[in-house]
Amino acid sequence: MRYRLTFVSGLAVGYVLGTRAGREQYERLRKAAHRVTQNPAVHDAAKNALDAGRTAAARAADTVAGAAGDKLPDQITERVRYLREHGSDDGWGSDTA
C-alpha cells in the first residue's frame, strides 16, 4: 500500500511539474488532494494504521526486551519504561490529534 501511495503521489507531482495546462489544472489537482486529506475515511485509516503500528512496536519491544534481558543499554530500557508510564505520546510528532 505504501508503494502504491508513493507511486500515485509521484504521478501527481510529475503531472503538476510537467503540465503545460497552467494554473487551472494545478488548482483542480490541489483541491482534489485537499478533499482526499480532509475525508473522514482517510483520517480513520491513518488512525488505524498508527494504532496498529504502535501495537506492533510495543509487542516487538516486549519480545526484544525479553530476549535481550539485561543486555539492553540503560537508555533504551529507560525510554521503554517512560513510554509505558506516560502513554503513547512519544514526542516524535506522530500524534494525529
VMD Tcl script that builds the backbone (N, CA, C; Angstrom):
set m [mol new atoms 291]
animate dup $m
set s [atomselect $m all]
$s set {name element resname resid chain x y z} {
  {N N MET 1 A 0.826 -1.191 0.000}
  {CA C MET 1 A 0.000 0.000 0.000}
  {C C MET 1 A 0.868 1.252 0.000}
  {N N ARG 2 A 1.955 1.218 0.763}
  {CA C ARG 2 A 2.825 2.387 0.837}
  {C C ARG 2 A 3.435 2.685 -0.537}
  {N N TYR 3 A 3.812 1.641 -1.254}
  {CA C TYR 3 A 4.433 1.844 -2.555}
  {C C TYR 3 A 3.420 2.382 -3.561}
  {N N ARG 4 A 2.187 1.924 -3.450}
  {CA C ARG 4 A 1.143 2.418 -4.341}
  {C C ARG 4 A 0.898 3.905 -4.077}
  {N N LEU 5 A 0.830 4.269 -2.796}
  {CA C LEU 5 A 0.612 5.665 -2.438}
  {C C LEU 5 A 1.782 6.535 -2.905}
  {N N THR 6 A 2.999 6.026 -2.762}
  {CA C THR 6 A 4.178 6.756 -3.220}
  {C C THR 6 A 4.131 6.937 -4.729}
  {N N PHE 7 A 3.735 5.884 -5.430}
  {CA C PHE 7 A 3.649 5.958 -6.891}
  {C C PHE 7 A 2.626 6.989 -7.327}
  {N N VAL 8 A 1.437 6.960 -6.718}
  {CA C VAL 8 A 0.384 7.907 -7.074}
  {C C VAL 8 A 0.825 9.326 -6.738}
  {N N SER 9 A 1.486 9.505 -5.602}
  {CA C SER 9 A 1.984 10.836 -5.243}
  {C C SER 9 A 3.011 11.313 -6.270}
  {N N GLY 10 A 3.879 10.406 -6.698}
  {CA C GLY 10 A 4.859 10.755 -7.721}
  {C C GLY 10 A 4.212 11.152 -9.034}
  {N N LEU 11 A 3.159 10.426 -9.397}
  {CA C LEU 11 A 2.427 10.797 -10.614}
  {C C LEU 11 A 1.823 12.186 -10.491}
  {N N ALA 12 A 1.237 12.472 -9.336}
  {CA C ALA 12 A 0.620 13.776 -9.128}
  {C C ALA 12 A 1.660 14.891 -9.201}
  {N N VAL 13 A 2.785 14.695 -8.545}
  {CA C VAL 13 A 3.844 15.711 -8.570}
  {C C VAL 13 A 4.381 15.872 -9.985}
  {N N GLY 14 A 4.590 14.760 -10.668}
  {CA C GLY 14 A 5.060 14.825 -12.048}
  {C C GLY 14 A 4.086 15.549 -12.959}
  {N N TYR 15 A 2.826 15.302 -12.742}
  {CA C TYR 15 A 1.808 15.985 -13.550}
  {C C TYR 15 A 1.839 17.487 -13.306}
  {N N VAL 16 A 1.906 17.855 -12.020}
  {CA C VAL 16 A 1.907 19.282 -11.690}
  {C C VAL 16 A 3.143 19.962 -12.277}
  {N N LEU 17 A 4.294 19.321 -12.139}
  {CA C LEU 17 A 5.527 19.937 -12.630}
  {C C LEU 17 A 5.641 19.889 -14.151}
  {N N GLY 18 A 5.055 18.869 -14.760}
  {CA C GLY 18 A 5.221 18.694 -16.188}
  {C C GLY 18 A 4.099 19.231 -17.052}
  {N N THR 19 A 3.022 19.617 -16.460}
  {CA C THR 19 A 1.882 20.045 -17.265}
  {C C THR 19 A 2.104 21.412 -17.885}
  {N N ARG 20 A 1.509 21.572 -19.043}
  {CA C ARG 20 A 1.542 22.877 -19.692}
  {C C ARG 20 A 0.157 23.508 -19.646}
  {N N ALA 21 A -0.749 22.858 -18.916}
  {CA C ALA 21 A -2.122 23.350 -18.858}
  {C C ALA 21 A -2.253 24.604 -18.002}
  {N N GLY 22 A -1.281 24.840 -17.157}
  {CA C GLY 22 A -1.278 26.071 -16.393}
  {C C GLY 22 A -1.896 25.956 -15.006}
  {N N ARG 23 A -2.208 27.096 -14.469}
  {CA C ARG 23 A -2.663 27.225 -13.084}
  {C C ARG 23 A -3.998 26.522 -12.840}
  {N N GLU 24 A -4.871 26.498 -13.834}
  {CA C GLU 24 A -6.193 25.896 -13.658}
  {C C GLU 24 A -6.092 24.402 -13.311}
  {N N GLN 25 A -5.263 23.685 -14.028}
  {CA C GLN 25 A -5.078 22.257 -13.748}
  {C C GLN 25 A -4.432 22.053 -12.380}
  {N N TYR 26 A -3.487 22.903 -12.044}
  {CA C TYR 26 A -2.845 22.818 -10.734}
  {C C TYR 26 A -3.863 23.018 -9.616}
  {N N GLU 27 A -4.698 24.027 -9.752}
  {CA C GLU 27 A -5.710 24.300 -8.722}
  {C C GLU 27 A -6.700 23.148 -8.610}
  {N N ARG 28 A -7.088 22.555 -9.714}
  {CA C ARG 28 A -8.004 21.422 -9.694}
  {C C ARG 28 A -7.373 20.233 -8.958}
  {N N LEU 29 A -6.110 19.964 -9.240}
  {CA C LEU 29 A -5.406 18.874 -8.569}
  {C C LEU 29 A -5.231 19.164 -7.081}
  {N N ARG 30 A -4.917 20.409 -6.737}
  {CA C ARG 30 A -4.734 20.783 -5.342}
  {C C ARG 30 A -6.039 20.622 -4.560}
  {N N LYS 31 A -7.153 21.025 -5.149}
  {CA C LYS 31 A -8.451 20.877 -4.487}
  {C C LYS 31 A -8.811 19.413 -4.298}
  {N N ALA 32 A -8.505 18.580 -5.283}
  {CA C ALA 32 A -8.785 17.147 -5.159}
  {C C ALA 32 A -7.945 16.539 -4.041}
  {N N ALA 33 A -6.684 16.922 -3.961}
  {CA C ALA 33 A -5.820 16.412 -2.891}
  {C C ALA 33 A -6.325 16.875 -1.529}
  {N N HIS 34 A -6.797 18.095 -1.453}
  {CA C HIS 34 A -7.332 18.619 -0.196}
  {C C HIS 34 A -8.573 17.838 0.226}
  {N N ARG 35 A -9.447 17.532 -0.740}
  {CA C ARG 35 A -10.646 16.747 -0.421}
  {C C ARG 35 A -10.272 15.369 0.115}
  {N N VAL 36 A -9.251 14.761 -0.471}
  {CA C VAL 36 A -8.819 13.438 -0.005}
  {C C VAL 36 A -8.278 13.529 1.414}
  {N N THR 37 A -7.452 14.523 1.686}
  {CA C THR 37 A -6.864 14.620 3.022}
  {C C THR 37 A -7.882 14.993 4.087}
  {N N GLN 38 A -8.973 15.636 3.703}
  {CA C GLN 38 A -9.998 16.012 4.667}
  {C C GLN 38 A -11.089 14.959 4.820}
  {N N ASN 39 A -11.014 13.892 4.059}
  {CA C ASN 39 A -12.014 12.832 4.100}
  {C C ASN 39 A -11.931 12.085 5.430}
  {N N PRO 40 A -13.046 11.920 6.147}
  {CA C PRO 40 A -13.024 11.202 7.418}
  {C C PRO 40 A -12.545 9.754 7.284}
  {N N ALA 41 A -12.812 9.121 6.165}
  {CA C ALA 41 A -12.347 7.744 5.966}
  {C C ALA 41 A -10.822 7.691 5.925}
  {N N VAL 42 A -10.200 8.698 5.332}
  {CA C VAL 42 A -8.739 8.762 5.279}
  {C C VAL 42 A -8.179 8.965 6.684}
  {N N HIS 43 A -8.825 9.834 7.465}
  {CA C HIS 43 A -8.388 10.055 8.842}
  {C C HIS 43 A -8.524 8.777 9.666}
  {N N ASP 44 A -9.634 8.061 9.480}
  {CA C ASP 44 A -9.826 6.803 10.209}
  {C C ASP 44 A -8.771 5.778 9.820}
  {N N ALA 45 A -8.480 5.685 8.529}
  {CA C ALA 45 A -7.469 4.732 8.068}
  {C C ALA 45 A -6.090 5.089 8.633}
  {N N ALA 46 A -5.774 6.372 8.665}
  {CA C ALA 46 A -4.487 6.799 9.217}
  {C C ALA 46 A -4.409 6.494 10.706}
  {N N LYS 47 A -5.507 6.724 11.428}
  {CA C LYS 47 A -5.529 6.434 12.862}
  {C C LYS 47 A -5.394 4.934 13.109}
  {N N ASN 48 A -6.094 4.128 12.317}
  {CA C ASN 48 A -5.989 2.678 12.467}
  {C C ASN 48 A -4.576 2.188 12.177}
  {N N ALA 49 A -3.953 2.751 11.152}
  {CA C ALA 49 A -2.579 2.367 10.823}
  {C C ALA 49 A -1.622 2.770 11.943}
  {N N LEU 50 A -1.835 3.951 12.501}
  {CA C LEU 50 A -0.993 4.412 13.602}
  {C C LEU 50 A -1.152 3.514 14.827}
  {N N ASP 51 A -2.398 3.175 15.159}
  {CA C ASP 51 A -2.645 2.291 16.296}
  {C C ASP 51 A -2.032 0.910 16.075}
  {N N ALA 52 A -2.171 0.389 14.858}
  {CA C ALA 52 A -1.595 -0.922 14.551}
  {C C ALA 52 A -0.067 -0.879 14.654}
  {N N GLY 53 A 0.519 0.212 14.187}
  {CA C GLY 53 A 1.973 0.355 14.284}
  {C C GLY 53 A 2.449 0.439 15.725}
  {N N ARG 54 A 1.712 1.180 16.529}
  {CA C ARG 54 A 2.091 1.284 17.941}
  {C C ARG 54 A 1.957 -0.057 18.650}
  {N N THR 55 A 0.892 -0.798 18.329}
  {CA C THR 55 A 0.702 -2.119 18.929}
  {C C THR 55 A 1.833 -3.056 18.520}
  {N N ALA 56 A 2.165 -3.056 17.251}
  {CA C ALA 56 A 3.250 -3.911 16.769}
  {C C ALA 56 A 4.584 -3.513 17.396}
  {N N ALA 57 A 4.815 -2.217 17.530}
  {CA C ALA 57 A 6.061 -1.753 18.141}
  {C C ALA 57 A 6.139 -2.161 19.611}
  {N N ALA 58 A 5.012 -2.088 20.313}
  {CA C ALA 58 A 5.005 -2.494 21.723}
  {C C ALA 58 A 5.298 -3.986 21.848}
  {N N ARG 59 A 4.680 -4.799 20.971}
  {CA C ARG 59 A 4.942 -6.239 21.001}
  {C C ARG 59 A 6.401 -6.532 20.681}
  {N N ALA 60 A 6.942 -5.824 19.701}
  {CA C ALA 60 A 8.340 -6.025 19.331}
  {C C ALA 60 A 9.264 -5.626 20.475}
  {N N ALA 61 A 8.946 -4.535 21.147}
  {CA C ALA 61 A 9.767 -4.092 22.277}
  {C C ALA 61 A 9.735 -5.129 23.393}
  {N N ASP 62 A 8.553 -5.684 23.657}
  {CA C ASP 62 A 8.455 -6.725 24.681}
  {C C ASP 62 A 9.276 -7.958 24.303}
  {N N THR 63 A 9.199 -8.339 23.039}
  {CA C THR 63 A 9.942 -9.505 22.570}
  {C C THR 63 A 11.444 -9.281 22.678}
  {N N VAL 64 A 11.877 -8.117 22.236}
  {CA C VAL 64 A 13.314 -7.806 22.290}
  {C C VAL 64 A 13.776 -7.710 23.736}
  {N N ALA 65 A 12.993 -7.051 24.575}
  {CA C ALA 65 A 13.377 -6.912 25.978}
  {C C ALA 65 A 13.439 -8.281 26.653}
  {N N GLY 66 A 12.497 -9.158 26.323}
  {CA C GLY 66 A 12.506 -10.495 26.900}
  {C C GLY 66 A 13.686 -11.323 26.424}
  {N N ALA 67 A 14.036 -11.177 25.153}
  {CA C ALA 67 A 15.137 -11.955 24.592}
  {C C ALA 67 A 16.499 -11.396 25.013}
  {N N ALA 68 A 16.591 -10.081 25.091}
  {CA C ALA 68 A 17.878 -9.471 25.401}
  {C C ALA 68 A 18.141 -9.378 26.894}
  {N N GLY 69 A 17.069 -9.319 27.667}
  {CA C GLY 69 A 17.233 -9.256 29.120}
  {C C GLY 69 A 18.015 -8.038 29.551}
  {N N ASP 70 A 19.065 -8.248 30.295}
  {CA C ASP 70 A 19.878 -7.151 30.827}
  {C C ASP 70 A 20.930 -6.658 29.838}
  {N N LYS 71 A 20.908 -7.167 28.646}
  {CA C LYS 71 A 21.906 -6.772 27.656}
  {C C LYS 71 A 21.576 -5.446 26.971}
  {N N LEU 72 A 20.343 -4.961 27.137}
  {CA C LEU 72 A 19.963 -3.687 26.525}
  {C C LEU 72 A 20.632 -2.526 27.256}
  {N N PRO 73 A 21.021 -1.490 26.514}
  {CA C PRO 73 A 21.580 -0.303 27.168}
  {C C PRO 73 A 20.542 0.349 28.074}
  {N N ASP 74 A 21.018 0.999 29.113}
  {CA C ASP 74 A 20.127 1.642 30.077}
  {C C ASP 74 A 19.234 2.690 29.423}
  {N N GLN 75 A 19.744 3.411 28.429}
  {CA C GLN 75 A 18.948 4.444 27.764}
  {C C GLN 75 A 17.709 3.846 27.105}
  {N N ILE 76 A 17.846 2.721 26.481}
  {CA C ILE 76 A 16.703 2.080 25.822}
  {C C ILE 76 A 15.717 1.578 26.859}
  {N N THR 77 A 16.224 0.958 27.898}
  {CA C THR 77 A 15.349 0.459 28.951}
  {C C THR 77 A 14.563 1.595 29.589}
  {N N GLU 78 A 15.218 2.722 29.840}
  {CA C GLU 78 A 14.542 3.877 30.434}
  {C C GLU 78 A 13.502 4.460 29.484}
  {N N ARG 79 A 13.818 4.508 28.195}
  {CA C ARG 79 A 12.874 5.062 27.207}
  {C C ARG 79 A 11.618 4.187 27.112}
  {N N VAL 80 A 11.785 2.878 27.080}
  {CA C VAL 80 A 10.645 1.962 27.025}
  {C C VAL 80 A 9.800 2.112 28.285}
  {N N ARG 81 A 10.442 2.199 29.432}
  {CA C ARG 81 A 9.719 2.371 30.691}
  {C C ARG 81 A 8.949 3.694 30.687}
  {N N TYR 82 A 9.574 4.763 30.198}
  {CA C TYR 82 A 8.918 6.074 30.134}
  {C C TYR 82 A 7.681 6.025 29.236}
  {N N LEU 83 A 7.812 5.420 28.068}
  {CA C LEU 83 A 6.685 5.346 27.135}
  {C C LEU 83 A 5.533 4.535 27.713}
  {N N ARG 84 A 5.842 3.493 28.443}
  {CA C ARG 84 A 4.784 2.692 29.053}
  {C C ARG 84 A 4.065 3.470 30.153}
  {N N GLU 85 A 4.800 4.254 30.904}
  {CA C GLU 85 A 4.207 5.003 32.008}
  {C C GLU 85 A 3.435 6.234 31.532}
  {N N HIS 86 A 3.863 6.853 30.448}
  {CA C HIS 86 A 3.271 8.117 30.006}
  {C C HIS 86 A 2.397 7.978 28.772}
  {N N GLY 87 A 2.051 6.806 28.380}
  {CA C GLY 87 A 1.161 6.615 27.240}
  {C C GLY 87 A 1.891 6.639 25.920}
  {N N SER 88 A 1.115 6.804 24.857}
  {CA C SER 88 A 1.672 6.649 23.521}
  {C C SER 88 A 2.244 7.931 22.937}
  {N N ASP 89 A 2.086 9.072 23.599}
  {CA C ASP 89 A 2.644 10.315 23.070}
  {C C ASP 89 A 4.153 10.291 23.282}
  {N N ASP 90 A 4.881 9.921 22.248}
  {CA C ASP 90 A 6.315 9.737 22.381}
  {C C ASP 90 A 7.132 10.975 22.016}
  {N N GLY 91 A 6.455 12.070 21.645}
  {CA C GLY 91 A 7.164 13.299 21.362}
  {C C GLY 91 A 7.809 13.330 19.989}
  {N N TRP 92 A 7.498 12.384 19.131}
  {CA C TRP 92 A 8.107 12.331 17.810}
  {C C TRP 92 A 7.219 12.952 16.752}
  {N N GLY 93 A 6.115 13.571 17.143}
  {CA C GLY 93 A 5.250 14.230 16.173}
  {C C GLY 93 A 4.332 13.302 15.418}
  {N N SER 94 A 4.127 12.094 15.930}
  {CA C SER 94 A 3.287 11.134 15.211}
  {C C SER 94 A 1.845 11.150 15.710}
  {N N ASP 95 A 1.514 12.074 16.588}
  {CA C ASP 95 A 0.151 12.143 17.113}
  {C C ASP 95 A -0.745 12.764 16.060}
  {N N THR 96 A -1.897 12.156 15.795}
  {CA C THR 96 A -2.804 12.635 14.753}
  {C C THR 96 A -3.832 13.612 15.248}
  {N N ALA 97 A -3.803 13.949 16.524}
  {CA C ALA 97 A -4.823 14.847 17.099}
  {C C ALA 97 A -4.658 16.249 16.622}
}
mol reanalyze $m
mol bondsrecalc $m
mol representation Tube
mol addrep $m
